[in-house]
Amino acid sequence: MAMFESLSDRLSLSLKKISGKASLSEKNIQETLREVRMALLEADVALPVVKGFVEQVKTRALGTEVRSSLNPGQQFLKIVQAELEAVMGDKNESLDLAAQPPAVVLMAGLQGAGKTTSVAKLSRYLREREKKKVMVVSADVYRPAAIEQLKTLAAEVQAEFFPSTPQQKPIQIVNDAIKAAKKQFVDVLIVDTAGRLHIDGEMMEEIKEVHGVARPVETLFVIDAMIGQDAVNTAQAFNESLPLTGVILTKVDGDARGGAALSVRQVTGKPIKFLGVGEKTDALEPFHPERIASRILGMGDVLSLIEEVERKVDKKKAEKLAKKVVKGKRFDLEDLRDQLQQMKNMGGMAGMMEKLPGMGNMAQMAQQNNANSQFDRMECIINSMTPKERKNPDILNGSRKRRITMGSGTSIQDLNRLLKQHKQMGKMMKKMKGKGMQNMMRGMGGMMSPGEGLPPGGFPKF
């Protein structure tokens, strides 16, 4: 998550110095907290939030829980983590959809915050993970393009779309949509509202009226994480006019400083419920303060990784490969291609690494070496082969190799590197034949049992 990179680097550095210390004095606690304070301010965290956080950590660190512990440095780190979580909210707060259907979700926010895209992402999330029937409607009568955009996105995420036109009044649109949702037995109706470039009285009045008619169970405020401190101020202004129930923080994958995520809960008193982590419609994650705190402190986020693996790995392909390996059958280039595709679904090498403890720097290296484009290149080479060549790479002679590299726009070196990689993986698979496979799975704590977790055999290394 690009958003926390610089903050994470700074904090890990200051906390590393203190976490190894056998005893803590008021002096070294003060020094560390000064660095932590600077890191948070530079990350655009709101000043009152930073003050409160540092005070809390200081009070607890100078108290008995650190002095009497066996490892004061580690205990101090635990306090910082616990207080970071407290700043962002104690736990993940899911949507409260326990209402007479349709449960209405109202989306509010400034123009350009990613509201309409978030409507689509949330629809997909509710349909796929909560098994809800979702309808979406746009009450943004000022931008005909917004209505069209929502129509296109609704088709993509398989949500019902209720049509509206710029000639209608927002209140009328919402009323009609609720009636239609009842008739079609829709579970959740998501209403996209008009955004403006800045907060104005007229806009606030209109959204209050829409809120009055819609009587939503959730009023979510969509904020762009990239605008830092301003994001928190807008959230506060909206919160004064509308009874917000939560926040969706978008563009978290951008190069933001992360301050909004750490400030918005304290300033508005409203929880962040989701993070938008990319362009695609599946790029929406429930916000777990404890996991984000862990990631900020460079401790990784294994739980999110396991959930992602569960969701995104093609179980049938993983099972097919597992059976093949157990029987000692040959691992061919089509199997390798499947593994590369699974890897890409998981957000590539860097995306996975940043969720592993202590791998933040490795993730940056993977990004710099552009591991994903290497995967693309490998896949491209395999696609340029005939099915026969993929099944049996031994038949690749000089002229076949030339044809493949010409067809894939790569070099002979690229092809040879791929073949070498494939051979190494093949050898590993052989070792796992029969019982070896099960033993290895057991050793991985069941996280990699066939069809349940990571594709057997791990991933290509570069």
C-alpha positions as CSV (number, residue, x, y, z in Angstrom):
1,M,0.0,0.0,0.0
2,A,2.0,2.9,-1.3
3,M,0.1,5.2,1.0
4,F,1.9,4.1,4.2
5,E,5.4,3.4,2.7
6,S,7.3,6.5,3.9
7,L,5.5,6.6,7.2
8,S,6.2,2.9,7.7
9,D,9.9,3.4,6.9
10,R,10.3,6.3,9.3
11,L,8.5,4.6,12.2
12,S,10.2,1.2,11.7
13,L,13.5,3.0,11.9
14,S,12.8,4.9,15.1
15,L,11.1,1.9,16.8
16,K,13.8,-0.5,15.8
17,K,16.3,1.5,17.9
18,I,14.2,1.3,21.0
19,S,12.7,-2.2,20.6
20,G,16.1,-3.9,21.2
21,K,16.8,-2.0,24.4
22,A,16.9,-4.0,27.6
23,S,15.8,-1.1,29.7
24,L,13.9,2.1,28.8
25,S,14.5,5.5,30.3
26,E,12.3,8.6,30.2
27,K,15.0,10.0,27.9
28,N,15.0,7.4,25.2
29,I,11.2,7.2,25.3
30,Q,11.0,11.0,24.8
31,E,13.6,10.8,21.9
32,T,11.7,8.0,20.2
33,L,8.4,9.8,20.6
34,R,9.8,13.0,19.1
35,E,10.7,11.0,16.0
36,V,7.3,9.3,15.9
37,R,5.7,12.7,16.2
38,M,7.7,14.1,13.3
39,A,6.9,11.1,11.2
40,L,3.2,11.4,11.8
41,L,3.1,15.2,11.1
42,E,5.1,14.7,7.9
43,A,2.5,12.0,6.9
44,D,-0.1,14.7,7.1
45,V,-1.8,13.4,10.3
46,A,-3.9,16.1,11.9
47,L,-2.1,17.9,14.7
48,P,-4.7,17.2,17.5
49,V,-4.6,13.5,16.6
50,V,-0.8,13.4,16.7
51,K,-0.8,15.2,20.1
52,G,-3.3,12.8,21.6
53,F,-1.6,9.7,20.2
54,V,1.9,10.7,21.5
55,E,0.4,11.6,25.0
56,Q,-1.3,8.3,25.2
57,V,1.8,6.3,24.2
58,K,4.0,8.4,26.6
59,T,1.6,7.9,29.6
60,R,1.5,4.1,29.0
61,A,5.2,3.8,28.3
62,L,6.2,5.6,31.5
63,G,3.7,3.5,33.5
64,T,4.3,0.1,35.1
65,E,3.3,-2.1,32.1
66,V,6.7,-1.3,30.5
67,R,8.9,-1.1,33.5
68,S,7.8,-4.5,34.9
69,S,7.8,-6.4,31.6
70,L,10.6,-8.8,30.6
71,N,11.2,-7.1,27.3
72,P,10.5,-3.4,27.7
73,G,11.5,-2.5,24.0
74,Q,9.0,-5.1,22.7
75,Q,6.3,-3.9,25.2
76,F,6.8,-0.3,24.0
77,L,6.3,-1.5,20.4
78,K,3.1,-3.2,21.5
79,I,1.8,0.0,23.1
80,V,2.5,2.0,19.9
81,Q,0.6,-0.6,17.8
82,A,-2.4,-0.7,20.2
83,E,-2.6,3.1,20.2
84,L,-2.4,3.3,16.4
85,E,-5.3,0.9,16.3
86,A,-7.2,3.0,18.8
87,V,-6.7,6.1,16.6
88,M,-8.2,4.3,13.6
89,G,-11.0,2.5,15.4
90,D,-10.8,-0.6,17.6
91,K,-12.0,-3.1,15.0
92,N,-13.5,-3.5,11.5
93,E,-17.0,-2.1,11.5
94,S,-19.1,-3.7,8.8
95,L,-22.1,-2.2,7.2
96,D,-25.3,-2.5,9.2
97,L,-27.8,-3.8,6.6
98,A,-30.3,-5.3,9.1
99,A,-33.3,-3.3,7.8
100,Q,-36.6,-4.0,6.0
101,P,-35.3,-4.5,2.4
102,P,-34.3,-2.6,0.5
103,A,-31.6,-1.3,2.9
104,V,-30.6,2.0,1.4
105,V,-26.9,3.1,1.3
106,L,-26.3,6.8,0.5
107,M,-22.9,7.8,-0.9
108,A,-21.8,11.4,-0.3
109,G,-18.5,13.2,-1.1
110,L,-16.8,15.8,-3.2
111,Q,-16.5,15.6,-7.0
112,G,-13.5,13.5,-8.1
113,A,-13.3,11.5,-4.9
114,G,-14.2,8.3,-6.7
115,K,-17.8,8.1,-5.5
116,T,-19.4,6.5,-8.6
117,T,-16.6,3.9,-8.8
118,S,-17.0,3.2,-5.1
119,V,-20.7,2.6,-5.7
120,A,-19.7,-0.1,-8.2
121,K,-17.0,-1.6,-6.0
122,L,-19.4,-1.8,-3.1
123,S,-22.1,-3.4,-5.2
124,R,-19.7,-6.1,-6.3
125,Y,-18.5,-6.6,-2.8
126,L,-22.0,-7.0,-1.4
127,R,-23.1,-9.3,-4.3
128,E,-20.0,-11.6,-4.2
129,R,-19.2,-11.7,-0.5
130,E,-22.5,-11.0,1.2
131,K,-24.6,-12.6,-1.5
132,K,-27.0,-9.6,-1.7
133,K,-29.1,-8.5,-4.6
134,V,-28.0,-4.9,-5.3
135,M,-29.6,-2.0,-7.2
136,V,-27.8,1.2,-7.9
137,V,-29.2,4.6,-8.9
138,S,-27.7,8.0,-9.7
139,A,-29.2,11.2,-8.2
140,D,-26.4,13.2,-9.8
141,V,-28.6,15.3,-12.2
142,Y,-25.8,17.8,-12.9
143,R,-23.5,15.4,-14.7
144,P,-25.3,13.3,-17.4
145,A,-21.9,11.5,-17.8
146,A,-22.2,10.3,-14.1
147,I,-25.5,8.6,-14.9
148,E,-24.0,6.9,-18.0
149,Q,-20.8,5.9,-16.1
150,L,-22.9,4.3,-13.4
151,K,-25.0,2.4,-16.0
152,T,-21.8,1.0,-17.5
153,L,-20.3,0.0,-14.2
154,A,-23.6,-1.6,-13.0
155,A,-23.5,-3.9,-16.0
156,E,-19.9,-4.8,-15.2
157,V,-20.6,-5.7,-11.6
158,Q,-24.0,-7.3,-12.3
159,A,-26.0,-4.9,-10.2
160,E,-29.6,-3.8,-11.2
161,F,-29.5,-0.3,-12.6
162,F,-32.4,2.1,-12.1
163,P,-32.3,4.7,-14.9
164,S,-32.6,8.5,-14.1
165,T,-32.3,11.6,-16.3
166,P,-30.9,15.1,-15.7
167,Q,-34.4,16.5,-16.1
168,Q,-35.6,14.8,-12.9
169,K,-35.5,16.0,-9.3
170,P,-33.1,14.0,-7.1
171,I,-35.9,13.4,-4.5
172,Q,-38.2,12.0,-7.2
173,I,-35.4,9.7,-8.5
174,V,-34.8,8.3,-5.1
175,N,-38.5,7.8,-4.4
176,D,-39.0,5.9,-7.7
177,A,-35.9,3.8,-7.1
178,I,-37.1,2.7,-3.7
179,K,-40.4,1.6,-5.2
180,A,-38.7,-0.3,-8.0
181,A,-36.3,-1.9,-5.5
182,K,-39.2,-3.2,-3.4
183,K,-40.9,-4.6,-6.5
184,Q,-37.8,-6.4,-7.6
185,F,-37.0,-7.8,-4.1
186,V,-33.7,-6.0,-4.0
187,D,-31.7,-6.4,-0.7
188,V,-29.6,-3.2,-1.0
189,L,-30.2,0.0,-2.9
190,I,-27.1,2.2,-3.3
191,V,-27.7,5.9,-4.1
192,D,-25.0,7.9,-5.8
193,T,-25.4,11.6,-5.1
194,A,-24.0,14.7,-6.8
195,G,-20.5,15.9,-5.8
196,R,-19.2,19.4,-6.1
197,L,-15.7,20.7,-6.4
198,H,-16.0,22.3,-2.9
199,I,-18.6,22.3,-0.2
200,D,-21.5,24.8,-0.7
201,G,-24.7,25.5,1.1
202,E,-27.0,24.6,-1.8
203,M,-25.3,21.2,-2.2
204,M,-25.7,20.5,1.5
205,E,-29.4,21.4,1.4
206,E,-30.0,19.1,-1.5
207,I,-28.2,16.1,0.0
208,K,-30.1,16.6,3.3
209,E,-33.4,16.4,1.4
210,V,-32.2,13.3,-0.4
211,H,-31.2,11.8,2.9
212,G,-34.6,12.7,4.4
213,V,-36.4,10.8,1.5
214,A,-34.0,7.9,1.3
215,R,-33.8,7.2,5.1
216,P,-30.6,5.3,4.6
217,V,-29.3,2.7,7.0
218,E,-25.8,3.8,6.0
219,T,-24.5,7.2,4.9
220,L,-21.0,6.7,3.6
221,F,-18.6,9.6,2.9
222,V,-16.2,8.9,0.1
223,I,-12.8,10.6,0.6
224,D,-9.8,10.7,-1.7
225,A,-6.8,9.8,0.5
226,M,-4.5,11.8,-1.8
227,I,-5.8,15.2,-0.6
228,G,-4.4,14.5,2.9
229,Q,-5.4,17.1,5.5
230,D,-8.2,18.6,3.4
231,A,-9.9,15.3,3.3
232,V,-10.4,15.3,7.0
233,N,-11.8,18.9,7.0
234,T,-14.3,18.1,4.3
235,A,-15.4,15.0,6.2
236,Q,-15.9,17.1,9.3
237,A,-18.0,19.7,7.3
238,F,-20.2,16.9,5.9
239,N,-20.5,15.2,9.2
240,E,-22.0,18.5,10.7
241,S,-24.8,18.5,8.0
242,L,-25.4,14.7,7.5
243,P,-25.5,11.9,10.0
244,L,-22.6,10.0,8.5
245,T,-22.2,6.3,9.5
246,G,-18.8,5.7,8.0
247,V,-16.1,6.5,5.5
248,I,-14.7,4.9,2.4
249,L,-11.1,6.0,1.8
250,T,-10.2,5.8,-1.9
251,K,-7.0,6.0,-3.9
252,V,-5.1,4.4,-1.0
253,D,-2.8,2.8,-3.6
254,G,-1.7,6.2,-4.7
255,D,1.4,8.0,-3.4
256,A,-0.4,9.6,-0.5
257,R,1.1,10.1,2.9
258,G,-1.5,8.2,4.8
259,G,-2.5,11.0,7.2
260,A,-6.2,10.9,6.2
261,A,-6.5,7.2,7.3
262,L,-5.0,8.1,10.7
263,S,-7.0,11.3,11.3
264,V,-10.5,10.8,10.0
265,R,-11.8,8.5,12.7
266,Q,-10.6,10.8,15.5
267,V,-11.8,14.0,13.9
268,T,-15.3,12.9,12.7
269,G,-15.8,10.1,15.2
270,K,-16.9,7.9,12.3
271,P,-15.2,4.7,11.3
272,I,-13.4,4.0,8.1
273,K,-15.4,1.0,6.7
274,F,-13.6,0.4,3.4
275,L,-10.4,1.2,1.5
276,G,-10.4,1.6,-2.2
277,V,-7.1,0.1,-3.3
278,G,-7.0,0.3,-7.1
279,E,-8.9,1.0,-10.3
280,K,-10.6,-2.4,-10.7
281,T,-14.1,-3.0,-9.4
282,D,-12.8,-5.7,-7.0
283,A,-10.3,-3.3,-5.4
284,L,-12.3,-2.7,-2.2
285,E,-11.1,-4.0,1.1
286,P,-12.9,-3.9,4.5
287,F,-10.8,-1.6,6.7
288,H,-9.2,-3.5,9.6
289,P,-7.4,-1.0,12.0
290,E,-5.3,-3.8,13.6
291,R,-4.1,-5.0,10.2
292,I,-3.3,-1.5,8.9
293,A,-1.4,-0.7,12.2
294,S,0.6,-3.9,11.7
295,R,1.4,-2.9,8.1
296,I,2.4,0.6,9.1
297,L,4.8,-0.8,11.7
298,G,6.3,-3.1,9.1
299,M,4.8,-6.3,10.7
300,G,2.9,-7.3,7.6
301,D,-0.8,-8.3,7.3
302,V,-0.9,-12.1,6.8
303,L,-4.6,-12.3,7.6
304,S,-5.6,-10.1,4.6
305,L,-3.2,-12.2,2.4
306,I,-4.8,-15.5,3.4
307,E,-8.3,-14.1,2.7
308,E,-7.1,-12.8,-0.7
309,V,-5.6,-16.2,-1.5
310,E,-8.9,-17.9,-0.5
311,R,-10.8,-15.6,-2.8
312,K,-8.7,-15.2,-5.8
313,V,-6.8,-18.4,-6.3
314,D,-8.5,-20.7,-8.9
315,K,-9.2,-23.7,-6.7
316,K,-9.8,-26.1,-9.6
317,K,-6.5,-25.3,-11.2
318,A,-4.6,-25.5,-7.9
319,E,-6.3,-28.9,-7.2
320,K,-5.5,-30.2,-10.7
321,L,-1.8,-29.3,-10.2
322,A,-1.8,-30.8,-6.7
323,K,-3.1,-34.2,-8.1
324,K,-0.5,-34.0,-10.9
325,V,2.3,-33.5,-8.4
326,V,1.2,-36.3,-6.1
327,K,1.1,-38.7,-9.0
328,G,4.6,-37.6,-10.0
329,K,3.4,-36.3,-13.4
330,R,5.4,-33.8,-15.2
331,F,5.0,-30.1,-14.4
332,D,4.7,-28.5,-17.8
333,L,4.7,-24.9,-19.1
334,E,0.9,-24.7,-19.1
335,D,1.1,-25.3,-15.3
336,L,3.7,-22.6,-15.0
337,R,1.4,-20.2,-16.9
338,D,-1.5,-21.0,-14.6
339,Q,0.8,-20.1,-11.6
340,L,1.8,-16.8,-13.2
341,Q,-1.9,-15.9,-13.7
342,Q,-2.8,-16.8,-10.1
343,M,0.1,-14.6,-9.0
344,K,-1.1,-11.7,-11.1
345,N,-4.6,-12.1,-9.6
346,M,-3.1,-11.6,-6.2
347,G,-1.7,-8.2,-7.2
348,G,1.7,-9.5,-8.2
349,M,4.8,-10.1,-6.2
350,A,5.0,-6.7,-4.6
351,G,1.3,-6.8,-3.6
352,M,1.8,-10.0,-1.8
353,M,5.1,-9.2,-0.2
354,E,3.9,-6.0,1.5
355,K,1.5,-8.1,3.4
356,L,4.2,-10.4,4.8
357,P,6.0,-9.5,8.0
358,G,9.3,-7.7,7.5
359,M,9.0,-7.8,3.7
360,G,8.1,-4.2,3.1
361,N,11.5,-3.4,1.6
362,M,11.5,-6.5,-0.5
363,A,8.1,-5.4,-1.9
364,Q,9.7,-2.1,-2.9
365,M,12.5,-4.0,-4.6
366,A,10.1,-6.2,-6.4
367,Q,8.3,-3.1,-7.6
368,Q,11.5,-1.4,-8.7
369,N,12.7,-4.6,-10.6
370,N,9.2,-4.7,-12.0
371,A,8.5,-8.3,-11.2
372,N,5.0,-8.0,-12.7
373,S,6.3,-7.1,-16.2
374,Q,8.6,-10.0,-16.0
375,F,5.6,-12.3,-15.3
376,D,3.9,-10.7,-18.3
377,R,6.9,-11.4,-20.4
378,M,7.0,-15.0,-19.3
379,E,3.4,-15.5,-20.0
380,C,3.8,-13.9,-23.4
381,I,6.6,-16.4,-24.3
382,I,4.5,-19.4,-23.2
383,N,1.5,-18.1,-25.2
384,S,3.7,-18.0,-28.3
385,M,4.4,-21.7,-28.1
386,T,2.3,-24.5,-29.6
387,P,0.3,-26.7,-27.2
388,K,2.8,-29.5,-28.0
389,E,5.8,-27.3,-27.0
390,R,4.1,-26.3,-23.8
391,K,3.6,-30.0,-22.8
392,N,7.1,-31.0,-23.8
393,P,9.7,-28.1,-23.7
394,D,12.5,-30.6,-24.6
395,I,11.6,-30.4,-28.2
396,L,12.5,-26.7,-28.4
397,N,15.4,-26.5,-30.9
398,G,17.0,-23.4,-32.4
399,S,14.5,-22.7,-35.1
400,R,11.5,-23.2,-32.7
401,K,13.1,-20.9,-30.2
402,R,13.6,-18.2,-32.8
403,R,10.0,-18.5,-33.9
404,I,8.8,-18.2,-30.2
405,T,10.9,-15.1,-29.4
406,M,9.9,-13.4,-32.7
407,G,6.3,-14.1,-31.9
408,S,6.5,-12.8,-28.3
409,G,8.8,-9.9,-29.0
410,T,11.4,-11.2,-26.5
411,S,15.0,-12.4,-26.7
412,I,16.5,-15.9,-26.6
413,Q,18.0,-15.0,-23.2
414,D,14.4,-14.4,-21.9
415,L,13.3,-17.7,-23.2
416,N,16.3,-19.6,-21.8
417,R,15.7,-17.9,-18.4
418,L,12.1,-19.1,-18.5
419,L,13.1,-22.7,-19.3
420,K,15.6,-22.7,-16.5
421,Q,13.0,-21.4,-14.1
422,H,10.6,-24.1,-15.3
423,K,13.2,-26.8,-14.8
424,Q,13.9,-25.7,-11.2
425,M,10.2,-25.8,-10.4
426,G,9.9,-29.2,-12.1
427,K,12.6,-30.6,-9.9
428,M,10.9,-29.2,-6.8
429,M,7.6,-30.8,-7.9
430,K,9.4,-34.2,-8.2
431,K,10.6,-34.0,-4.7
432,M,7.0,-33.5,-3.6
433,K,5.7,-36.6,-5.3
434,G,3.5,-38.8,-3.1
435,K,3.9,-38.2,0.6
436,G,6.5,-35.5,0.1
437,M,3.7,-33.1,-1.0
438,Q,1.6,-33.8,2.1
439,N,4.5,-33.3,4.4
440,M,5.4,-30.0,2.8
441,M,1.7,-28.9,3.1
442,R,1.7,-29.9,6.7
443,G,4.9,-28.0,7.3
444,M,3.2,-24.9,5.9
445,G,0.6,-25.0,8.7
446,G,-2.2,-26.1,6.3
447,M,-2.1,-22.7,4.7
448,M,-1.1,-24.4,1.5
449,S,-3.3,-27.5,1.5
450,P,-4.3,-28.2,-2.1
451,G,-7.1,-26.1,-3.3
452,E,-7.2,-24.2,0.0
453,G,-4.3,-21.7,-0.3
454,L,-1.3,-20.8,-2.3
455,P,-0.8,-22.9,-5.5
456,P,1.5,-25.8,-4.7
457,G,5.1,-25.2,-5.6
458,G,5.2,-21.6,-4.6
459,F,5.9,-18.9,-7.1
460,P,8.7,-18.1,-9.5
461,K,11.6,-16.3,-8.0
462,F,13.6,-13.7,-9.7
